[in-house]
Amino acid sequence: MPSIRKARRPAKPANAGQGLPTELHAALTAIGGPLDLAGRARVALEQQIVTLELAPGSVWTEADLSRRLGIGRTPVREALQRLEGDYLVEIVPRLGVRITAIDVQQQLLLLELRRVLERLIAVRAARFCTDEERATCIAIAGALETLRDADVLAFLRHHYNIKRYIAECARNPYVAKAIAPVHAMSRRFYYLHHRLVHDLSVAANHHARVVRAIASGDEARAAAESDRLMDYVEELTRATVLKGL
């Protein structure tokens, strides 16, 4: 995963296959306004957990993580409390913070919930998107369609903001809050296993088709594309079981 410093560099044009266009990235990262220190710590820690820099099962103290991020212990503590709610860390009294393990069976159970929430968000977003949001969705889909296997870090870096944006378009904050930890755990699982299947362009195109369906305002199509995405995700997850991973 790129360092935090690298993540702050302007995004390259999507047609270079390196991520989202700069102006689109700016629009997505503006969701919810500027992040406070705890928010910045949460994003940074999630990135490092998702990309296994903070390895599953490893134990850290608040002081360790504070030094690692260059952010004070109080906002780091707040960030860890949020990440515990996302099932990415476990706060262990008198020991520190343990990064949760990756479990395939747990992931399959999680996908049952994700399927329902993804479909609901897709349908509601198709119904409630403004014209401006539909235009942004089309731009997002176009950017996703340019990604190739080498761009997995760009994909994961932007997946967080894209999913938040689509959830906001659905106009249901409760659903958006419910699916956030599901997406976080799914990103980490995908990062761990994507090298075995070299399927980033396939995954990105599934996401793009959902977003295009949302932009079209066709609720039935949005639901169908969401289900196709989840069929693909579940197939990928089950394949890891067969390979004994």
N, C-alpha and C positions, 0 to 999 in steps of 0.2 A: 504493500500500500504506500502511495506517495506520502512523504512527510507532511505535516500540517502546513509548513511553509510552501511546499510545492502545490498543495491543494488550493492556495490562495492566488496562484497565478491565473491570469485570464485564460479562459477556455479557448482552445483552437476551434476553427470553423468545423462544423459537422461534416462537411464534404471532404475533410482530410481524414475522417474516420477516427477522430480523437475525442469525441464528446459532443456536447451541445454548443450551438452558436453562443457567442458571448452575451448577446442581448437576451437570448432565451434563458440562459443560465441565470442571469441577473434577475429576470422576472420571477423565476421559480424560487430562488433563494430569498426573495423579498417577502415570501409568505410569512405572515405572523409578525412581521417587523424585525428589527435588529435583535440578535440574541444577547442575553445577559451572560455573565461569566459562567454561571451554572449551565446554561444552554450550550455555550461554546465547549465546555468541558464534556458535556454529554455527547455532542456530535463527534468530538475528537476521540473519546473513548470508544464509542460505538464503531467508528471506522477501524480502530486498532483491534477491537474484538472480532469484527466481521472478517477482517483480513488475516486473523490468527497471529498478529504481532503480540497480542496478549493471548497466550495459548490456552485452550480449554484445560481446565483443571489447575492452572497456575494460581498462586496466591500472592496478593499484593497488599501493601499497606496504603492508607490514604497518603502518607508522606511520599512513598514511592511514586504514586501516580501523580501527585502534585508536582514533584520534581520533573517527572517525565513530560508533563504538559506545560510546565511553566505557569501554572495557575494555582492560586491559593487553595488551602485545604478545605475551607468552608464551601466554596462553589463545587469543588470536586466531590465533597461529601453529598451535596444535594444532587449532583449528577449521578452518583452511584445509587442513590435511593430511587431515582427514576429508572435507571437501568435494571435494578432488581425487579421493578414492576414489569420490565420487558423480558424477564427471565434470562438475561444475559450474564448477570452476576448474582452471587449469593453473599450477603453480608454475614460474616461469621464473628460473633462476639469474641473479643480478646485474641482473635487471630488475624482478621483483616477481611479482604475481599477475595472470594474465589470465583474465577471465570467458569461458568457452567459448562458441562460436557455437551458434546454433540451426540444426539441419540436418534438413530434412524426411525425407530418405532415411535418415539415421541414426535418426530417430524411428521410422520404419517397422520397421527392424531391431530396435529396442528393443521394439516391441510384440509381436514374435514371442516374446520371452522373457517379457514381462509377461503374455501370455495364459496361458502354462503355469503361472506362479507364482500368478497370481490364482485360477485354478481350483483349484490345490492348496490354497491358503490357505482358500478358501471351503468346500471339502469337509471339510478337517480341522477348521475352526472349527465347522461344523455338527455334527461328530461329538463334539468335545471340550468345547464350551462348557458352563459350569456354568449352573445355573438363574439365578443372579444376572447372569451375563454375557448370557444370552438376554434378560433384562429390559432390560439396558442397550442391547442391539442394537435392540430394539423402539423404545426412546426415541430412539436415533440415527436410525433410519429415519424416524420421525415428524418429527424436526427437519429432516432433509434434504428431506422432502416439502414443507416450507413455503418453501423458498428460491425466489427469483425472480431475474431477470436482474440487477437492481441489487445483488444480494448476492454478487457474485463474490469480493470480498475476504473476506467472512465464510466463503464456501465454501472458499477456499484456506487460510484461517487454521486451519480445523478439519479439513481433509482430512488433514493431516499426523498429527494425533492419532487420528483415526478409523481410518486405515489401520494405524497402529501397534497400536491396540487390537485390531482384527480379527486382525492377524498374531499377536499374543500369544495370542489365543483358539485359534489353530491349534496351539499347543504344539510349534512347531518353530523354534527360534531361528536356524537356518541359512537357512531360507526367508525369515524376517523380515529378516535381514541382506541377503540377496540382492536383495530387492525394494525396499529403501529407496531406493537411488539411481535406480532405474527410476521410482518415484513422484515423486522430486524433479524429474527431467528432464521428466516428463509434466506436472507442475503448471506449469512455466515455459512449455512449449509451449502448454498450454491458455490461460494468461493472455494470451499474445501474440495468439492467434487467436479468442478467445471473442467479441470485439466484432463480428466479421463474421457470426456465426451466431445470436447472441442466444438461446442454447439452454441456459442454465444450469439452468432447471427440468427440461429433458429429461435433462441429464447427472446432476443430483442425484437424479432419480427412478430412473435406472438403478442408481446406487449404492444407493439405498434398497431396491430390490427384492432386490439381492444380500444386503444385511444382514438383511432380513426372512426370506429363505430360510435364512440361517444360524441365525437365532433359532428357526425352526421345527424345526431338526434334520434336515431333509430334504436329504440329501447330493446326490441327483440333481438336485433343484431348485436347490440352491446352485450346482452346476456349470453348469447350464443358464443361470441368470441371470448368472453370471460371464462365460460365453461371449457372451451378448447384450450385456453391457456392453462387452466387448472388440470385438465387431462394430461397435458404435456408435463407439467411440474410433478404430478403424481407418478407418471411413468418413469421420469428421471429418478425420482426418489426411490421407487421400488427396484429400479435397476441396481442401485447401490447395495440393496439387500442381497440380490442374486450374486453380486460380485464379492459379497462378504466384507464390505467396507464399513 
